[in-house]
Amino acid sequence: MGIKIDEYDKICVIEIDGDFSADNARLAALALEEKSQQRKVVNFVFDMGKCSFVDSEGLEILLSMKRRCEDLFGQIKLARLDENCRTILQITRLEHRFEAHADLTQALKTMR
């Protein structure tokens, strides 16, 4: 449970391990804020391969982080969403707000 952060050529990958709620969501938001503060990194990919649930707080934080990145002319993309997370985005009508990719490599390639 937790998050793992890696950087690939000025793109920050935040891997979510466990539910994207409460602590994991706040940790991801702090990481994004820290990385984007000096504008060194403004593009982020959330690797959701080990995540099977996103709660309302997680969705709120994702939207907030998306706005922050867009303010800095960056972007957020999601990778490896499972069926449950896709359904949550559809039910909340947020699937059109986030670009999602089947795998991490594909998401990283679209950032260039």
Biopython code that builds the backbone (N, CA, C, O; Angstrom):
import numpy as np
from Bio.PDB.StructureBuilder import StructureBuilder

atoms = [
    (1, "MET", "N", (0.843, -1.182, 0.000)),
    (1, "MET", "CA", (0.000, 0.000, 0.000)),
    (1, "MET", "C", (0.887, 1.244, 0.000)),
    (1, "MET", "O", (1.886, 1.301, 0.717)),
    (2, "GLY", "N", (0.520, 2.227, -0.799)),
    (2, "GLY", "CA", (1.267, 3.463, -0.864)),
    (2, "GLY", "C", (1.450, 3.917, -2.299)),
    (2, "GLY", "O", (0.729, 3.492, -3.202)),
    (3, "ILE", "N", (2.423, 4.784, -2.489)),
    (3, "ILE", "CA", (2.727, 5.255, -3.834)),
    (3, "ILE", "C", (4.229, 5.117, -4.076)),
    (3, "ILE", "O", (5.036, 5.122, -3.146)),
    (4, "LYS", "N", (4.571, 4.993, -5.350)),
    (4, "LYS", "CA", (5.965, 4.934, -5.770)),
    (4, "LYS", "C", (6.129, 5.983, -6.859)),
    (4, "LYS", "O", (5.289, 6.095, -7.752)),
    (5, "ILE", "N", (7.205, 6.746, -6.785)),
    (5, "ILE", "CA", (7.414, 7.840, -7.733)),
    (5, "ILE", "C", (8.697, 7.612, -8.521)),
    (5, "ILE", "O", (9.756, 7.362, -7.947)),
    (6, "ASP", "N", (8.588, 7.702, -9.849)),
    (6, "ASP", "CA", (9.740, 7.605, -10.738)),
    (6, "ASP", "C", (9.666, 8.748, -11.742)),
    (6, "ASP", "O", (8.588, 9.261, -12.043)),
    (7, "GLU", "N", (10.822, 9.134, -12.251)),
    (7, "GLU", "CA", (10.855, 10.156, -13.302)),
    (7, "GLU", "C", (11.491, 9.572, -14.551)),
    (7, "GLU", "O", (12.510, 8.884, -14.485)),
    (8, "TYR", "N", (10.873, 9.857, -15.690)),
    (8, "TYR", "CA", (11.372, 9.430, -16.988)),
    (8, "TYR", "C", (11.382, 10.642, -17.904)),
    (8, "TYR", "O", (10.339, 11.070, -18.398)),
    (9, "ASP", "N", (12.570, 11.191, -18.126)),
    (9, "ASP", "CA", (12.702, 12.287, -19.079)),
    (9, "ASP", "C", (11.675, 13.397, -18.832)),
    (9, "ASP", "O", (10.895, 13.744, -19.719)),
    (10, "LYS", "N", (11.689, 13.941, -17.625)),
    (10, "LYS", "CA", (10.823, 15.058, -17.208)),
    (10, "LYS", "C", (9.337, 14.711, -17.143)),
    (10, "LYS", "O", (8.478, 15.592, -17.171)),
    (11, "ILE", "N", (9.051, 13.412, -17.057)),
    (11, "ILE", "CA", (7.676, 12.956, -16.831)),
    (11, "ILE", "C", (7.694, 12.189, -15.515)),
    (11, "ILE", "O", (8.500, 11.277, -15.331)),
    (12, "CYS", "N", (6.817, 12.555, -14.617)),
    (12, "CYS", "CA", (6.744, 11.885, -13.327)),
    (12, "CYS", "C", (5.674, 10.793, -13.389)),
    (12, "CYS", "O", (4.527, 11.045, -13.759)),
    (13, "VAL", "N", (6.073, 9.579, -13.019)),
    (13, "VAL", "CA", (5.140, 8.460, -12.958)),
    (13, "VAL", "C", (4.848, 8.196, -11.481)),
    (13, "VAL", "O", (5.755, 7.940, -10.688)),
    (14, "ILE", "N", (3.580, 8.263, -11.135)),
    (14, "ILE", "CA", (3.158, 7.973, -9.770)),
    (14, "ILE", "C", (2.380, 6.664, -9.808)),
    (14, "ILE", "O", (1.275, 6.596, -10.347)),
    (15, "GLU", "N", (2.973, 5.635, -9.231)),
    (15, "GLU", "CA", (2.328, 4.314, -9.192)),
    (15, "GLU", "C", (1.520, 4.212, -7.906)),
    (15, "GLU", "O", (2.043, 4.399, -6.808)),
    (16, "ILE", "N", (0.248, 3.914, -8.063)),
    (16, "ILE", "CA", (-0.653, 3.775, -6.923)),
    (16, "ILE", "C", (-0.745, 2.301, -6.559)),
    (16, "ILE", "O", (-1.110, 1.472, -7.393)),
    (17, "ASP", "N", (-0.416, 1.975, -5.319)),
    (17, "ASP", "CA", (-0.501, 0.595, -4.831)),
    (17, "ASP", "C", (-1.591, 0.554, -3.769)),
    (17, "ASP", "O", (-1.382, 0.989, -2.637)),
    (18, "GLY", "N", (-2.749, 0.033, -4.138)),
    (18, "GLY", "CA", (-3.896, 0.014, -3.235)),
    (18, "GLY", "C", (-4.949, 0.995, -3.712)),
    (18, "GLY", "O", (-4.851, 1.534, -4.815)),
    (19, "ASP", "N", (-5.944, 1.224, -2.892)),
    (19, "ASP", "CA", (-7.025, 2.137, -3.251)),
    (19, "ASP", "C", (-6.512, 3.567, -3.405)),
    (19, "ASP", "O", (-5.626, 3.998, -2.667)),
    (20, "PHE", "N", (-7.070, 4.296, -4.365)),
    (20, "PHE", "CA", (-6.739, 5.720, -4.502)),
    (20, "PHE", "C", (-7.758, 6.489, -3.678)),
    (20, "PHE", "O", (-8.754, 6.998, -4.191)),
    (21, "SER", "N", (-7.474, 6.556, -2.386)),
    (21, "SER", "CA", (-8.346, 7.233, -1.439)),
    (21, "SER", "C", (-7.482, 7.730, -0.286)),
    (21, "SER", "O", (-6.320, 7.343, -0.160)),
    (22, "ALA", "N", (-8.037, 8.564, 0.530)),
    (22, "ALA", "CA", (-7.409, 9.056, 1.760)),
    (22, "ALA", "C", (-5.902, 9.268, 1.627)),
    (22, "ALA", "O", (-5.458, 10.168, 0.914)),
    (23, "ASP", "N", (-5.111, 8.433, 2.320)),
    (23, "ASP", "CA", (-3.666, 8.633, 2.391)),
    (23, "ASP", "C", (-2.975, 8.571, 1.038)),
    (23, "ASP", "O", (-2.148, 9.430, 0.731)),
    (24, "ASN", "N", (-3.300, 7.564, 0.217)),
    (24, "ASN", "CA", (-2.663, 7.450, -1.102)),
    (24, "ASN", "C", (-2.947, 8.681, -1.957)),
    (24, "ASN", "O", (-2.053, 9.184, -2.636)),
    (25, "ALA", "N", (-4.178, 9.163, -1.927)),
    (25, "ALA", "CA", (-4.539, 10.345, -2.723)),
    (25, "ALA", "C", (-3.792, 11.573, -2.229)),
    (25, "ALA", "O", (-3.295, 12.365, -3.029)),
    (26, "ARG", "N", (-3.711, 11.734, -0.918)),
    (26, "ARG", "CA", (-2.994, 12.901, -0.368)),
    (26, "ARG", "C", (-1.497, 12.822, -0.659)),
    (26, "ARG", "O", (-0.871, 13.831, -0.982)),
    (27, "LEU", "N", (-0.924, 11.621, -0.545)),
    (27, "LEU", "CA", (0.501, 11.445, -0.865)),
    (27, "LEU", "C", (0.781, 11.786, -2.322)),
    (27, "LEU", "O", (1.782, 12.432, -2.630)),
    (28, "ALA", "N", (-0.096, 11.356, -3.211)),
    (28, "ALA", "CA", (0.070, 11.659, -4.637)),
    (28, "ALA", "C", (-0.023, 13.158, -4.884)),
    (28, "ALA", "O", (0.748, 13.708, -5.670)),
    (29, "ALA", "N", (-0.969, 13.824, -4.214)),
    (29, "ALA", "CA", (-1.129, 15.271, -4.370)),
    (29, "ALA", "C", (0.113, 16.005, -3.864)),
    (29, "ALA", "O", (0.566, 16.961, -4.494)),
    (30, "LEU", "N", (0.658, 15.570, -2.749)),
    (30, "LEU", "CA", (1.882, 16.188, -2.217)),
    (30, "LEU", "C", (3.058, 15.990, -3.171)),
    (30, "LEU", "O", (3.842, 16.912, -3.395)),
    (31, "ALA", "N", (3.176, 14.798, -3.727)),
    (31, "ALA", "CA", (4.257, 14.509, -4.676)),
    (31, "ALA", "C", (4.131, 15.397, -5.908)),
    (31, "ALA", "O", (5.121, 15.958, -6.376)),
    (32, "LEU", "N", (2.923, 15.522, -6.428)),
    (32, "LEU", "CA", (2.704, 16.359, -7.605)),
    (32, "LEU", "C", (3.045, 17.808, -7.290)),
    (32, "LEU", "O", (3.697, 18.482, -8.088)),
    (33, "GLU", "N", (2.613, 18.284, -6.148)),
    (33, "GLU", "CA", (2.885, 19.674, -5.758)),
    (33, "GLU", "C", (4.385, 19.908, -5.640)),
    (33, "GLU", "O", (4.907, 20.913, -6.122)),
    (34, "GLU", "N", (5.067, 18.976, -4.998)),
    (34, "GLU", "CA", (6.511, 19.097, -4.815)),
    (34, "GLU", "C", (7.248, 19.083, -6.153)),
    (34, "GLU", "O", (8.137, 19.902, -6.383)),
    (35, "LYS", "N", (6.879, 18.158, -7.029)),
    (35, "LYS", "CA", (7.552, 18.039, -8.324)),
    (35, "LYS", "C", (7.262, 19.235, -9.237)),
    (35, "LYS", "O", (8.127, 19.661, -10.001)),
    (36, "SER", "N", (6.056, 19.765, -9.155)),
    (36, "SER", "CA", (5.681, 20.844, -10.072)),
    (36, "SER", "C", (6.013, 22.235, -9.536)),
    (36, "SER", "O", (5.945, 23.213, -10.280)),
    (37, "GLN", "N", (6.367, 22.332, -8.269)),
    (37, "GLN", "CA", (6.593, 23.636, -7.656)),
    (37, "GLN", "C", (7.650, 24.463, -8.394)),
    (37, "GLN", "O", (7.452, 25.654, -8.634)),
    (38, "GLN", "N", (8.745, 23.844, -8.744)),
    (38, "GLN", "CA", (9.791, 24.575, -9.483)),
    (38, "GLN", "C", (9.599, 24.469, -10.989)),
    (38, "GLN", "O", (10.467, 24.871, -11.764)),
    (39, "ARG", "N", (8.452, 23.924, -11.398)),
    (39, "ARG", "CA", (8.126, 23.743, -12.814)),
    (39, "ARG", "C", (9.129, 22.862, -13.550)),
    (39, "ARG", "O", (9.257, 22.939, -14.772)),
    (40, "LYS", "N", (9.835, 22.026, -12.798)),
    (40, "LYS", "CA", (10.766, 21.095, -13.428)),
    (40, "LYS", "C", (10.014, 19.941, -14.061)),
    (40, "LYS", "O", (10.422, 19.416, -15.097)),
    (41, "VAL", "N", (8.909, 19.547, -13.432)),
    (41, "VAL", "CA", (8.073, 18.473, -13.951)),
    (41, "VAL", "C", (6.638, 18.971, -13.964)),
    (41, "VAL", "O", (6.111, 19.388, -12.933)),
    (42, "VAL", "N", (6.006, 18.927, -15.129)),
    (42, "VAL", "CA", (4.599, 19.341, -15.222)),
    (42, "VAL", "C", (3.726, 18.265, -15.876)),
    (42, "VAL", "O", (2.513, 18.433, -15.999)),
    (43, "ASN", "N", (4.351, 17.160, -16.293)),
    (43, "ASN", "CA", (3.616, 16.054, -16.908)),
    (43, "ASN", "C", (3.664, 14.842, -15.987)),
    (43, "ASN", "O", (4.725, 14.449, -15.501)),
    (44, "PHE", "N", (2.492, 14.264, -15.761)),
    (44, "PHE", "CA", (2.375, 13.160, -14.815)),
    (44, "PHE", "C", (1.558, 12.028, -15.415)),
    (44, "PHE", "O", (0.565, 12.255, -16.107)),
    (45, "VAL", "N", (1.994, 10.803, -15.137)),
    (45, "VAL", "CA", (1.218, 9.616, -15.487)),
    (45, "VAL", "C", (0.933, 8.880, -14.183)),
    (45, "VAL", "O", (1.842, 8.595, -13.403)),
    (46, "PHE", "N", (-0.331, 8.579, -13.964)),
    (46, "PHE", "CA", (-0.720, 7.788, -12.810)),
    (46, "PHE", "C", (-0.859, 6.343, -13.258)),
    (46, "PHE", "O", (-1.740, 6.006, -14.049)),
    (47, "ASP", "N", (0.030, 5.487, -12.739)),
    (47, "ASP", "CA", (-0.008, 4.063, -13.049)),
    (47, "ASP", "C", (-0.958, 3.404, -12.052)),
    (47, "ASP", "O", (-0.627, 3.243, -10.877)),
    (48, "MET", "N", (-2.135, 3.027, -12.532)),
    (48, "MET", "CA", (-3.199, 2.501, -11.677)),
    (48, "MET", "C", (-3.277, 0.979, -11.726)),
    (48, "MET", "O", (-4.298, 0.407, -11.346)),
    (49, "GLY", "N", (-2.219, 0.314, -12.187)),
    (49, "GLY", "CA", (-2.231, -1.131, -12.349)),
    (49, "GLY", "C", (-2.458, -1.914, -11.070)),
    (49, "GLY", "O", (-2.957, -3.038, -11.116)),
    (50, "LYS", "N", (-2.100, -1.342, -9.928)),
    (50, "LYS", "CA", (-2.275, -2.023, -8.635)),
    (50, "LYS", "C", (-3.397, -1.390, -7.825)),
    (50, "LYS", "O", (-3.492, -1.599, -6.616)),
    (51, "CYS", "N", (-4.241, -0.622, -8.491)),
    (51, "CYS", "CA", (-5.338, 0.088, -7.824)),
    (51, "CYS", "C", (-6.664, -0.444, -8.359)),
    (51, "CYS", "O", (-6.857, -0.550, -9.570)),
    (52, "SER", "N", (-7.569, -0.774, -7.453)),
    (52, "SER", "CA", (-8.864, -1.281, -7.918)),
    (52, "SER", "C", (-10.041, -0.454, -7.427)),
    (52, "SER", "O", (-11.195, -0.818, -7.652)),
    (53, "PHE", "N", (-9.751, 0.671, -6.750)),
    (53, "PHE", "CA", (-10.837, 1.501, -6.251)),
    (53, "PHE", "C", (-10.382, 2.950, -6.130)),
    (53, "PHE", "O", (-9.271, 3.232, -5.683)),
    (54, "VAL", "N", (-11.258, 3.860, -6.536)),
    (54, "VAL", "CA", (-11.026, 5.300, -6.367)),
    (54, "VAL", "C", (-12.266, 5.850, -5.682)),
    (54, "VAL", "O", (-13.379, 5.700, -6.187)),
    (55, "ASP", "N", (-12.072, 6.494, -4.520)),
    (55, "ASP", "CA", (-13.241, 7.059, -3.834)),
    (55, "ASP", "C", (-13.427, 8.522, -4.225)),
    (55, "ASP", "O", (-12.669, 9.057, -5.035)),
    (56, "SER", "N", (-14.442, 9.166, -3.644)),
    (56, "SER", "CA", (-14.760, 10.552, -4.013)),
    (56, "SER", "C", (-13.606, 11.494, -3.698)),
    (56, "SER", "O", (-13.354, 12.433, -4.453)),
    (57, "GLU", "N", (-12.908, 11.261, -2.603)),
    (57, "GLU", "CA", (-11.752, 12.101, -2.272)),
    (57, "GLU", "C", (-10.643, 11.927, -3.303)),
    (57, "GLU", "O", (-9.999, 12.897, -3.703)),
    (58, "GLY", "N", (-10.424, 10.690, -3.729)),
    (58, "GLY", "CA", (-9.424, 10.423, -4.757)),
    (58, "GLY", "C", (-9.769, 11.109, -6.068)),
    (58, "GLY", "O", (-8.895, 11.673, -6.726)),
    (59, "LEU", "N", (-11.048, 11.063, -6.451)),
    (59, "LEU", "CA", (-11.494, 11.728, -7.680)),
    (59, "LEU", "C", (-11.324, 13.240, -7.574)),
    (59, "LEU", "O", (-10.885, 13.893, -8.521)),
    (60, "GLU", "N", (-11.671, 13.780, -6.426)),
    (60, "GLU", "CA", (-11.534, 15.225, -6.196)),
    (60, "GLU", "C", (-10.070, 15.645, -6.321)),
    (60, "GLU", "O", (-9.753, 16.657, -6.947)),
    (61, "ILE", "N", (-9.191, 14.859, -5.721)),
    (61, "ILE", "CA", (-7.763, 15.167, -5.772)),
    (61, "ILE", "C", (-7.231, 15.019, -7.198)),
    (61, "ILE", "O", (-6.425, 15.838, -7.640)),
    (62, "LEU", "N", (-7.669, 13.990, -7.923)),
    (62, "LEU", "CA", (-7.255, 13.835, -9.325)),
    (62, "LEU", "C", (-7.645, 15.059, -10.147)),
    (62, "LEU", "O", (-6.845, 15.570, -10.931)),
    (63, "LEU", "N", (-8.879, 15.524, -9.963)),
    (63, "LEU", "CA", (-9.346, 16.710, -10.701)),
    (63, "LEU", "C", (-8.545, 17.942, -10.323)),
    (63, "LEU", "O", (-8.183, 18.738, -11.190)),
    (64, "SER", "N", (-8.269, 18.106, -9.052)),
    (64, "SER", "CA", (-7.479, 19.240, -8.577)),
    (64, "SER", "C", (-6.069, 19.200, -9.159)),
    (64, "SER", "O", (-5.541, 20.224, -9.594)),
    (65, "MET", "N", (-5.461, 18.011, -9.166)),
    (65, "MET", "CA", (-4.114, 17.870, -9.726)),
    (65, "MET", "C", (-4.120, 18.135, -11.229)),
    (65, "MET", "O", (-3.177, 18.718, -11.763)),
    (66, "LYS", "N", (-5.172, 17.711, -11.904)),
    (66, "LYS", "CA", (-5.291, 17.964, -13.348)),
    (66, "LYS", "C", (-5.331, 19.467, -13.624)),
    (66, "LYS", "O", (-4.650, 19.954, -14.527)),
    (67, "ARG", "N", (-6.123, 20.193, -12.850)),
    (67, "ARG", "CA", (-6.176, 21.662, -13.013)),
    (67, "ARG", "C", (-4.814, 22.293, -12.754)),
    (67, "ARG", "O", (-4.397, 23.194, -13.481)),
    (68, "ARG", "N", (-4.122, 21.826, -11.726)),
    (68, "ARG", "CA", (-2.799, 22.360, -11.383)),
    (68, "ARG", "C", (-1.828, 22.148, -12.551)),
    (68, "ARG", "O", (-1.098, 23.062, -12.934)),
    (69, "CYS", "N", (-1.828, 20.945, -13.108)),
    (69, "CYS", "CA", (-0.935, 20.659, -14.237)),
    (69, "CYS", "C", (-1.282, 21.512, -15.452)),
    (69, "CYS", "O", (-0.394, 22.043, -16.119)),
    (70, "GLU", "N", (-2.560, 21.641, -15.734)),
    (70, "GLU", "CA", (-2.976, 22.442, -16.891)),
    (70, "GLU", "C", (-2.602, 23.905, -16.702)),
    (70, "GLU", "O", (-2.267, 24.581, -17.674)),
    (71, "ASP", "N", (-2.650, 24.408, -15.469)),
    (71, "ASP", "CA", (-2.219, 25.783, -15.191)),
    (71, "ASP", "C", (-0.747, 25.971, -15.525)),
    (71, "ASP", "O", (-0.321, 27.067, -15.889)),
    (72, "LEU", "N", (0.029, 24.896, -15.400)),
    (72, "LEU", "CA", (1.463, 24.939, -15.692)),
    (72, "LEU", "C", (1.775, 24.444, -17.106)),
    (72, "LEU", "O", (2.932, 24.204, -17.450)),
    (73, "PHE", "N", (0.716, 24.293, -17.926)),
    (73, "PHE", "CA", (0.834, 23.802, -19.300)),
    (73, "PHE", "C", (1.358, 22.372, -19.353)),
    (73, "PHE", "O", (2.094, 22.001, -20.268)),
    (74, "GLY", "N", (0.974, 21.583, -18.371)),
    (74, "GLY", "CA", (1.329, 20.169, -18.337)),
    (74, "GLY", "C", (0.080, 19.327, -18.498)),
    (74, "GLY", "O", (-0.992, 19.832, -18.833)),
    (75, "GLN", "N", (0.236, 18.041, -18.255)),
    (75, "GLN", "CA", (-0.911, 17.141, -18.395)),
    (75, "GLN", "C", (-0.800, 15.960, -17.443)),
    (75, "GLN", "O", (0.279, 15.617, -16.959)),
    (76, "ILE", "N", (-1.953, 15.352, -17.194)),
    (76, "ILE", "CA", (-2.038, 14.123, -16.405)),
    (76, "ILE", "C", (-2.700, 13.071, -17.285)),
    (76, "ILE", "O", (-3.706, 13.324, -17.947)),
    (77, "LYS", "N", (-2.104, 11.887, -17.269)),
    (77, "LYS", "CA", (-2.709, 10.764, -17.978)),
    (77, "LYS", "C", (-2.764, 9.583, -17.023)),
    (77, "LYS", "O", (-1.972, 9.479, -16.086)),
    (78, "LEU", "N", (-3.715, 8.697, -17.281)),
    (78, "LEU", "CA", (-3.875, 7.505, -16.460)),
    (78, "LEU", "C", (-3.443, 6.289, -17.272)),
    (78, "LEU", "O", (-3.677, 6.221, -18.479)),
    (79, "ALA", "N", (-2.817, 5.337, -16.602)),
    (79, "ALA", "CA", (-2.381, 4.113, -17.282)),
    (79, "ALA", "C", (-2.830, 2.898, -16.476)),
    (79, "ALA", "O", (-2.885, 2.927, -15.246)),
    (80, "ARG", "N", (-3.148, 1.832, -17.204)),
    (80, "ARG", "CA", (-3.468, 0.512, -16.638)),
    (80, "ARG", "C", (-4.665, 0.539, -15.681)),
    (80, "ARG", "O", (-4.628, -0.085, -14.621)),
    (81, "LEU", "N", (-5.713, 1.253, -16.052)),
    (81, "LEU", "CA", (-6.938, 1.257, -15.238)),
    (81, "LEU", "C", (-7.609, -0.111, -15.302)),
    (81, "LEU", "O", (-7.744, -0.688, -16.381)),
    (82, "ASP", "N", (-8.028, -0.628, -14.155)),
    (82, "ASP", "CA", (-8.782, -1.878, -14.197)),
    (82, "ASP", "C", (-10.256, -1.565, -14.471)),
    (82, "ASP", "O", (-10.657, -0.401, -14.509)),
    (83, "GLU", "N", (-11.038, -2.598, -14.658)),
    (83, "GLU", "CA", (-12.449, -2.424, -15.027)),
    (83, "GLU", "C", (-13.231, -1.648, -13.967)),
    (83, "GLU", "O", (-14.081, -0.823, -14.300)),
    (84, "ASN", "N", (-12.945, -1.911, -12.697)),
    (84, "ASN", "CA", (-13.656, -1.216, -11.621)),
    (84, "ASN", "C", (-13.378, 0.289, -11.640)),
    (84, "ASN", "O", (-14.302, 1.091, -11.505)),
    (85, "CYS", "N", (-12.121, 0.670, -11.806)),
    (85, "CYS", "CA", (-11.774, 2.108, -11.848)),
    (85, "CYS", "C", (-12.384, 2.766, -13.092)),
    (85, "CYS", "O", (-12.839, 3.908, -13.023)),
    (86, "ARG", "N", (-12.398, 2.066, -14.210)),
    (86, "ARG", "CA", (-13.043, 2.599, -15.424)),
    (86, "ARG", "C", (-14.522, 2.850, -15.170)),
    (86, "ARG", "O", (-15.067, 3.884, -15.560)),
    (87, "THR", "N", (-15.167, 1.886, -14.508)),
    (87, "THR", "CA", (-16.595, 2.009, -14.199)),
    (87, "THR", "C", (-16.852, 3.202, -13.281)),
    (87, "THR", "O", (-17.824, 3.934, -13.468)),
    (88, "ILE", "N", (-15.980, 3.397, -12.288)),
    (88, "ILE", "CA", (-16.127, 4.533, -11.369)),
    (88, "ILE", "C", (-16.038, 5.839, -12.146)),
    (88, "ILE", "O", (-16.832, 6.752, -11.917)),
    (89, "LEU", "N", (-15.076, 5.937, -13.068)),
    (89, "LEU", "CA", (-14.952, 7.154, -13.885)),
    (89, "LEU", "C", (-16.183, 7.347, -14.767)),
    (89, "LEU", "O", (-16.630, 8.477, -14.963)),
    (90, "GLN", "N", (-16.733, 6.260, -15.298)),
    (90, "GLN", "CA", (-17.933, 6.368, -16.140)),
    (90, "GLN", "C", (-19.153, 6.792, -15.328)),
    (90, "GLN", "O", (-19.904, 7.672, -15.748)),
    (91, "ILE", "N", (-19.351, 6.174, -14.178)),
    (91, "ILE", "CA", (-20.509, 6.491, -13.330)),
    (91, "ILE", "C", (-20.479, 7.953, -12.899)),
    (91, "ILE", "O", (-21.514, 8.617, -12.842)),
    (92, "THR", "N", (-19.280, 8.447, -12.597)),
    (92, "THR", "CA", (-19.148, 9.840, -12.147)),
    (92, "THR", "C", (-19.028, 10.813, -13.324)),
    (92, "THR", "O", (-18.866, 12.020, -13.142)),
    (93, "ARG", "N", (-19.112, 10.258, -14.526)),
    (93, "ARG", "CA", (-19.019, 11.046, -15.765)),
    (93, "ARG", "C", (-17.706, 11.818, -15.884)),
    (93, "ARG", "O", (-17.672, 12.941, -16.388)),
    (94, "LEU", "N", (-16.636, 11.200, -15.413)),
    (94, "LEU", "CA", (-15.318, 11.835, -15.472)),
    (94, "LEU", "C", (-14.385, 11.169, -16.481)),
    (94, "LEU", "O", (-13.253, 11.616, -16.663)),
    (95, "GLU", "N", (-14.850, 10.101, -17.142)),
    (95, "GLU", "CA", (-13.964, 9.382, -18.062)),
    (95, "GLU", "C", (-13.471, 10.281, -19.194)),
    (95, "GLU", "O", (-12.364, 10.081, -19.694)),
    (96, "HIS", "N", (-14.267, 11.265, -19.607)),
    (96, "HIS", "CA", (-13.851, 12.159, -20.694)),
    (96, "HIS", "C", (-12.837, 13.211, -20.222)),
    (96, "HIS", "O", (-12.215, 13.879, -21.047)),
    (97, "ARG", "N", (-12.669, 13.362, -18.906)),
    (97, "ARG", "CA", (-11.739, 14.363, -18.372)),
    (97, "ARG", "C", (-10.294, 13.863, -18.303)),
    (97, "ARG", "O", (-9.356, 14.652, -18.190)),
    (98, "PHE", "N", (-10.131, 12.528, -18.373)),
    (98, "PHE", "CA", (-8.793, 11.953, -18.241)),
    (98, "PHE", "C", (-8.483, 11.053, -19.426)),
    (98, "PHE", "O", (-9.285, 10.201, -19.809)),
    (99, "GLU", "N", (-7.312, 11.259, -19.993)),
    (99, "GLU", "CA", (-6.855, 10.379, -21.061)),
    (99, "GLU", "C", (-6.293, 9.118, -20.410)),
    (99, "GLU", "O", (-5.399, 9.193, -19.566)),
    (100, "ALA", "N", (-6.817, 7.973, -20.802)),
    (100, "ALA", "CA", (-6.382, 6.713, -20.205)),
    (100, "ALA", "C", (-5.739, 5.816, -21.269)),
    (100, "ALA", "O", (-6.165, 5.795, -22.424)),
    (101, "HIS", "N", (-4.714, 5.083, -20.858)),
    (101, "HIS", "CA", (-3.978, 4.199, -21.761)),
    (101, "HIS", "C", (-3.888, 2.803, -21.164)),
    (101, "HIS", "O", (-3.880, 2.633, -19.945)),
    (102, "ALA", "N", (-3.821, 1.811, -22.037)),
    (102, "ALA", "CA", (-3.784, 0.417, -21.604)),
    (102, "ALA", "C", (-2.498, 0.076, -20.855)),
    (102, "ALA", "O", (-2.508, -0.755, -19.947)),
    (103, "ASP", "N", (-1.390, 0.718, -21.237)),
    (103, "ASP", "CA", (-0.139, 0.424, -20.527)),
    (103, "ASP", "C", (0.682, 1.696, -20.323)),
    (103, "ASP", "O", (0.440, 2.728, -20.948)),
    (104, "LEU", "N", (1.648, 1.583, -19.437)),
    (104, "LEU", "CA", (2.474, 2.725, -19.051)),
    (104, "LEU", "C", (3.311, 3.248, -20.209)),
    (104, "LEU", "O", (3.432, 4.459, -20.396)),
    (105, "THR", "N", (3.887, 2.339, -20.985)),
    (105, "THR", "CA", (4.743, 2.749, -22.115)),
    (105, "THR", "C", (3.954, 3.603, -23.098)),
    (105, "THR", "O", (4.436, 4.634, -23.567)),
    (106, "GLN", "N", (2.753, 3.170, -23.401)),
    (106, "GLN", "CA", (1.886, 3.924, -24.340)),
    (106, "GLN", "C", (1.584, 5.324, -23.778)),
    (106, "GLN", "O", (1.627, 6.310, -24.514)),
    (107, "ALA", "N", (1.284, 5.406, -22.495)),
    (107, "ALA", "CA", (0.992, 6.710, -21.878)),
    (107, "ALA", "C", (2.212, 7.623, -21.935)),
    (107, "ALA", "O", (2.086, 8.813, -22.224)),
    (108, "LEU", "N", (3.382, 7.074, -21.663)),
    (108, "LEU", "CA", (4.616, 7.871, -21.709)),
    (108, "LEU", "C", (4.903, 8.361, -23.122)),
    (108, "LEU", "O", (5.326, 9.503, -23.302)),
    (109, "LYS", "N", (4.683, 7.525, -24.120)),
    (109, "LYS", "CA", (4.937, 7.911, -25.512)),
    (109, "LYS", "C", (4.059, 9.077, -25.951)),
    (109, "LYS", "O", (4.483, 9.901, -26.761)),
    (110, "THR", "N", (2.851, 9.151, -25.430)),
    (110, "THR", "CA", (1.938, 10.231, -25.855)),
    (110, "THR", "C", (2.304, 11.579, -25.238)),
    (110, "THR", "O", (1.732, 12.604, -25.610)),
    (111, "MET", "N", (3.242, 11.587, -24.308)),
    (111, "MET", "CA", (3.663, 12.831, -23.654)),
    (111, "MET", "C", (4.679, 13.606, -24.481)),
    (111, "MET", "O", (4.956, 14.770, -24.192)),
    (112, "ARG", "N", (5.232, 12.975, -25.501)),
    (112, "ARG", "CA", (6.334, 13.635, -26.236)),
    (112, "ARG", "C", (5.847, 14.443, -27.382)),
    (112, "ARG", "O", (6.646, 15.054, -28.091)),
]
sb = StructureBuilder()
sb.init_structure("model")
sb.init_model(0)
sb.init_chain("A")
sb.init_seg("    ")
for serial, (resi, resn, name, xyz) in enumerate(atoms, 1):
    if name == "N":
        sb.init_residue(resn, " ", resi, " ")
    sb.init_atom(name, np.array(xyz, "f"), 0.0, 1.0, " ", f" {name:<3s}", serial, name[0])
structure = sb.get_structure()
